[in-house]
Amino acid sequence: MIELVQQILNGLAIGGVYVLVALGLTTVFGILGIAHFAHGSVSMFGGYLTWFLAVSAGLPLLAAIAAAMAVGFVLGVAIELLAYRPVRSASHINAFIVALGLTMMVEGLNLQLFGHEQVVIPTGLSRVFEIGGVTIPELRLYVILAAAALIASMTLFVERTKTGQAIRAVAENREAAILMGVNVQAIPLIVFGISTTLGVCAGVMVGSLFAIAPGIGEWLVVKGFAVLILGGLGSIPGAVIGGMVLGVTEALAAGFVSSAYKDLIAFAVMIAVLLMRPQGLMGKA
């Protein structure tokens, strides 16, 4: 039982990372119908930038994270304005090709700016708490709490603010939103800015828990889309549940079977769920 609880806590930490990535992807997909494959590479850019600001520039970690999030928001706005907006009215294959091109561009930018060595974001959180035989590293605890706070903030923003209501209106019916006076040109900019900011936070968590290295972004976006499909396309609650299910499943597989099979088992569970609910856990039929 202690080992089970231990693995579930481990899964909640990585599940929180998956949720943040999936939230960014699901907002973009829900509004624009774009599979933003570059999201993982952009997230890693945010992690790299945080590491650079904290280690090379000497900023306090929280200040480095805040600065990277601000840069991430601006970068997201630029991506929508310069990359996706010109092909918005074209065939979906155009946006697909743009997304793949962006992935290669951002990966190349990361290599040129930060090199090919893997880096770890120093946090100074080294304590380990023990409760009833279950050990909780301080870093993982903060990751879980930070992910929960970001998820709650995103939910409140979408559900309770006028901007959030405008985002949901555009997602439901773009033409009706225009008739109601919603600025449908500004909404995609806001969505991409928020999406990239969440991605930066996910990159910081990956860089703190594990390491940042070339290719990690591709792994992260695959997991993000897996969560997106598992939870239900365009569903924020689905992204939260799907991310936690995938993270906990991976942790249980690694703890009780083998870490070599954790991805296999996690995706097998995802496929089994989709066979029973093709629309995902929280998706509409």
Secondary structure, DSSP 8 states (H G I E B T S, - for coil): -HHHHHHHHHHHHHHHHHHHHHHHHHHHHHHH----TTHHHHHHHHHHHHHIIIIIS---HHHHHHHHHHHHHHHHHHHIIIIIGGGTTS-HHHHHHHHHHHHHHHHHHHHHHH-SS-B--------EEEETTEEEEHHHHHHHHHHHHHHHHHHHHHHHSHHHHHHHHHHH-HHHHHHTT--TTTHHHHHHHHHHHHHHHHHHHHHHHS-B-TTHHHHHHHHHHHHHHHH-TT-HHHHHHHHHHHHHHHHHHHHHT-GGGHHHHHHHHHHHHHHH-TT-SS---
